Amino acid sequence: MNGTGGPSTTTQHALEGLRRAINAGTLRPGERVGQDELAQQLGVSIAPVREALRILEQEGQVTYYPRRGYFVTELRMADLREIYELRSALEARAVRHALGALDESALERITRAAADCANAVDSDDVLAELDANRRFHMAILEPAEQPHTLRVIRLLWDSTEAYRALYYNSPEERRASLQAHDRILDAVRARDEHALLRELDAHRDRALAVLGAILT
C-alpha cells in the first residue's frame, strides 16, 4: 500500500490485469490463478500480484483455499439469485433518490455510456462493453448521493463480474442489452420512476435467466 492507503502503482497494475483476465473470461469461475505465470505476464514481482489477489478476495471475486491457492470465485445459481435480489432492492432505493437530482450533466454521462455500449457491440469488444455497461448503470444511480448504498451496489457488481463476462460472450445477448438500455434511457429521460424500475428489473431478470441456462 502507498501512503494514501490505496494500492501501490504496481499493485494497481496487477489488479487491473487480474480484472481484465476475469472480465475477458481468460480466468473463468472455478479456475486457479497461477500467481507466478500472472506476475511474469504482467512484468511485476509476485508481491503486487498477491496484494491484488487479497483485494479481489475482499470483493468476493476470488477465493483463497489453504495449501491450494486462489481461485476465481465460483457461485451457485442460488448465490447469483441472492446477489441480484439484493441489487434490485438497493438499486431501487438509489433510483428513488437519483431521479429528483438528475441534471443535464448526469443525463449526458448516461447517454454517452449507452453510446459507448453500442460502439463496443459494433466492434465486438466485450471488455469495452462491460466497462461501458457498468458506467451506464452507475451514472443512473450516482446522482442519488447515497455513498453507502452505492458502495454496497458496487461490491455486488464486483462479485459477479466473471459471470457478467459469460453473459456478454453471446452476441445475441449483447444486442438484447442495447435494446434494454434504450428502454431504460427513455424512462430516465421521462423521469418515470415506475418505468425505470420495471426496465431495470427486466434487464437483471434476463441476465439471470441467461446465466442460469449457461450454468445448468
C-alpha positions as CSV (number, residue, x, y, z in Angstrom):
1,M,0.0,0.0,0.0
2,N,1.1,3.6,-0.6
3,G,1.0,6.5,1.9
4,T,-2.6,7.4,1.0
5,G,-3.9,4.0,1.9
6,G,-4.6,2.9,-1.7
7,P,-2.8,0.2,-3.7
8,S,0.7,1.0,-5.0
9,T,1.2,1.6,-8.7
10,T,2.5,-1.9,-9.3
11,T,-0.4,-3.4,-7.2
12,Q,-2.9,-1.4,-9.2
13,H,-1.3,-2.7,-12.4
14,A,-1.6,-6.2,-11.2
15,L,-5.2,-5.6,-10.0
16,E,-6.2,-4.2,-13.4
17,G,-4.5,-7.2,-15.2
18,L,-6.4,-9.6,-13.0
19,R,-9.7,-7.8,-13.6
20,R,-9.2,-7.9,-17.3
21,A,-8.4,-11.6,-17.2
22,I,-11.6,-12.3,-15.2
23,N,-13.8,-10.0,-17.3
24,A,-12.5,-11.4,-20.6
25,G,-13.1,-14.9,-19.4
26,T,-9.4,-15.8,-19.6
27,L,-9.8,-16.7,-16.0
28,R,-13.1,-18.4,-15.6
29,P,-15.2,-19.2,-12.4
30,G,-13.6,-22.1,-10.5
31,E,-10.2,-21.7,-12.2
32,R,-7.0,-21.5,-10.2
33,V,-5.0,-18.2,-10.5
34,G,-1.4,-19.0,-11.3
35,Q,0.5,-16.3,-9.4
36,D,3.9,-16.9,-11.0
37,E,2.6,-17.0,-14.5
38,L,0.5,-13.9,-13.9
39,A,3.4,-12.0,-12.5
40,Q,5.5,-12.9,-15.5
41,Q,2.8,-11.9,-17.9
42,L,2.4,-8.5,-16.2
43,G,6.1,-7.9,-15.7
44,V,5.8,-7.5,-11.9
45,S,7.1,-9.4,-8.9
46,I,4.9,-11.8,-7.0
47,A,4.3,-9.4,-4.2
48,P,1.9,-7.0,-6.0
49,V,0.1,-10.0,-7.5
50,R,-0.6,-11.3,-4.0
51,E,-1.7,-7.9,-2.8
52,A,-4.1,-7.6,-5.8
53,L,-5.5,-11.1,-5.0
54,R,-6.2,-10.0,-1.4
55,I,-8.1,-7.0,-2.7
56,L,-10.1,-9.2,-5.1
57,E,-10.8,-11.7,-2.2
58,Q,-12.3,-8.9,-0.2
59,E,-14.5,-8.1,-3.2
60,G,-15.6,-11.7,-3.5
61,Q,-14.1,-12.1,-6.9
62,V,-11.5,-14.7,-5.9
63,T,-11.5,-17.3,-3.0
64,Y,-8.4,-18.5,-1.1
65,Y,-8.1,-22.2,-0.2
66,P,-5.2,-23.1,2.2
67,R,-2.4,-25.1,0.5
68,R,-4.3,-24.8,-2.8
69,G,-4.1,-21.0,-3.6
70,Y,-6.5,-18.5,-5.1
71,F,-9.4,-19.5,-7.4
72,V,-11.9,-17.3,-9.3
73,T,-15.0,-17.5,-7.1
74,E,-17.5,-20.0,-8.4
75,L,-21.1,-19.1,-7.5
76,R,-24.1,-21.3,-7.3
77,M,-27.3,-20.1,-9.0
78,A,-28.7,-19.6,-5.5
79,D,-25.8,-17.2,-4.8
80,L,-26.4,-15.3,-8.1
81,R,-30.2,-15.0,-7.3
82,E,-29.4,-13.6,-3.9
83,I,-27.0,-11.1,-5.3
84,Y,-29.4,-10.0,-8.0
85,E,-32.3,-9.7,-5.4
86,L,-30.0,-7.5,-3.2
87,R,-29.1,-5.4,-6.2
88,S,-32.8,-5.0,-7.1
89,A,-33.6,-3.7,-3.6
90,L,-30.6,-1.4,-3.3
91,E,-30.8,0.0,-6.9
92,A,-34.5,0.7,-6.4
93,R,-33.6,2.8,-3.3
94,A,-30.9,4.6,-5.2
95,V,-33.2,5.3,-8.2
96,R,-35.8,6.9,-6.0
97,H,-33.2,9.3,-4.7
98,A,-31.4,9.8,-8.0
99,L,-34.3,10.8,-10.4
100,G,-35.0,14.0,-8.5
101,A,-31.4,15.0,-8.6
102,L,-30.8,14.1,-12.2
103,D,-29.4,17.1,-14.1
104,E,-28.3,17.6,-17.7
105,S,-24.7,16.7,-16.9
106,A,-25.8,13.4,-15.4
107,L,-28.1,12.7,-18.4
108,E,-25.2,13.4,-20.7
109,R,-23.0,10.8,-18.9
110,I,-25.7,8.2,-19.1
111,T,-26.3,8.9,-22.8
112,R,-22.6,8.8,-23.6
113,A,-22.2,5.5,-21.8
114,A,-25.1,4.0,-23.7
115,A,-23.5,5.1,-26.9
116,D,-20.2,3.6,-25.8
117,C,-22.0,0.3,-25.2
118,A,-23.4,0.4,-28.8
119,N,-20.0,1.1,-30.2
120,A,-18.4,-1.8,-28.3
121,V,-21.1,-4.2,-29.6
122,D,-20.5,-3.0,-33.2
123,S,-16.7,-3.6,-32.8
124,D,-17.3,-6.9,-30.9
125,D,-15.3,-5.6,-28.0
126,V,-16.7,-7.4,-24.9
127,L,-14.3,-5.8,-22.4
128,A,-15.2,-2.3,-23.7
129,E,-18.9,-3.2,-23.4
130,L,-18.5,-4.5,-19.9
131,D,-16.8,-1.2,-18.9
132,A,-19.4,1.0,-20.7
133,N,-22.3,-1.1,-19.3
134,R,-21.1,-0.5,-15.8
135,R,-20.6,3.2,-16.4
136,F,-24.2,3.4,-17.8
137,H,-25.8,1.8,-14.8
138,M,-23.7,3.7,-12.2
139,A,-24.3,7.0,-14.0
140,I,-28.0,6.5,-13.4
141,L,-27.5,5.8,-9.7
142,E,-24.8,8.2,-8.7
143,P,-26.9,11.4,-8.6
144,A,-28.6,9.8,-5.6
145,E,-25.6,10.8,-3.5
146,Q,-26.1,7.8,-1.3
147,P,-22.5,6.7,-0.8
148,H,-23.1,3.7,1.5
149,T,-25.8,2.3,-0.8
150,L,-23.6,2.8,-3.8
151,R,-20.6,1.2,-2.1
152,V,-22.6,-2.0,-1.5
153,I,-24.0,-2.0,-5.0
154,R,-20.5,-1.8,-6.5
155,L,-19.4,-4.7,-4.3
156,L,-22.3,-6.7,-5.5
157,W,-21.4,-5.9,-9.1
158,D,-17.8,-6.8,-8.4
159,S,-18.7,-10.2,-7.1
160,T,-20.4,-11.2,-10.3
161,E,-18.0,-9.7,-12.9
162,A,-16.9,-13.2,-14.1
163,Y,-20.5,-14.2,-14.7
164,R,-21.3,-10.9,-16.5
165,A,-18.4,-11.7,-18.9
166,L,-20.1,-15.1,-19.6
167,Y,-23.4,-13.4,-20.3
168,Y,-21.8,-10.9,-22.7
169,N,-20.0,-13.6,-24.7
170,S,-23.3,-14.1,-26.5
171,P,-23.7,-11.7,-29.5
172,E,-27.5,-12.1,-29.2
173,E,-27.4,-11.0,-25.6
174,R,-25.1,-8.1,-26.3
175,R,-27.7,-6.8,-28.8
176,A,-30.6,-7.5,-26.4
177,S,-28.8,-5.5,-23.8
178,L,-28.7,-2.5,-26.1
179,Q,-32.4,-2.7,-26.6
180,A,-32.8,-2.8,-22.8
181,H,-30.6,0.2,-22.4
182,D,-32.7,2.1,-24.9
183,R,-35.8,1.5,-22.8
184,I,-34.0,2.3,-19.6
185,L,-32.7,5.6,-21.1
186,D,-36.3,6.5,-22.3
187,A,-37.5,6.0,-18.7
188,V,-34.6,8.1,-17.3
189,R,-35.3,11.0,-19.8
190,A,-39.0,10.9,-18.8
191,R,-38.1,10.8,-15.1
192,D,-40.6,7.9,-14.9
193,E,-39.6,6.0,-11.7
194,H,-42.0,3.1,-12.2
195,A,-41.0,2.5,-15.8
196,L,-37.3,2.8,-14.9
197,L,-37.6,0.3,-12.0
198,R,-39.6,-2.1,-14.3
199,E,-37.0,-1.9,-17.0
200,L,-34.1,-2.4,-14.6
201,D,-35.8,-5.4,-13.1
202,A,-36.4,-6.9,-16.5
203,H,-32.8,-6.3,-17.6
204,R,-31.5,-8.1,-14.5
205,D,-34.0,-10.9,-14.8
206,R,-33.0,-11.6,-18.4
207,A,-29.3,-11.7,-17.4
208,L,-30.1,-14.1,-14.6
209,A,-32.1,-16.4,-16.9
210,V,-29.3,-16.5,-19.4
211,L,-26.7,-17.3,-16.8
212,G,-29.0,-20.0,-15.4
213,A,-29.1,-21.6,-18.9
214,I,-25.3,-21.4,-19.1
215,L,-24.6,-22.8,-15.7
216,T,-27.1,-25.6,-15.5
